Amino acid sequence: MDESTKKTVKSIPLLRTRAGPRDPSWPTRLKEEYLSLIKYAEQNKENDTDWFHLESNKDGTKWFGKCWHIQNYLKYEFDIEFEIPVTYPETAPEITIPVEH
């Protein structure tokens, strides 16, 4: 891992609560997730390296937003969405790109 990545990781609050959406301690875990995500997004904006925007439903179980990448002065942008699995954090969410009809 390069030094820049190490510095970024060290500055993001750790997630300490092991809980999924059905666990009684899920609200605590969700708060930790939000705090880490907010800190990471703030750092990206400060460094002009932001590349995503995410929102969740009230329960924090469904997430949606946009990701983007700029290359050769062209911006590639796409929607993303994912659900937090019941077995989270042991099972990672599967990020999908929604299909427009």
Secondary structure, DSSP 8 states (H G I E B T S, - for coil): --HHHHHHHHHS--------TTSTTHHHHHHHHHHHHHHHHHHHHHTT---EEEEE-TTSSEEEEEEEEEETTEEEEEEEEEE--TTTTTS----B-----
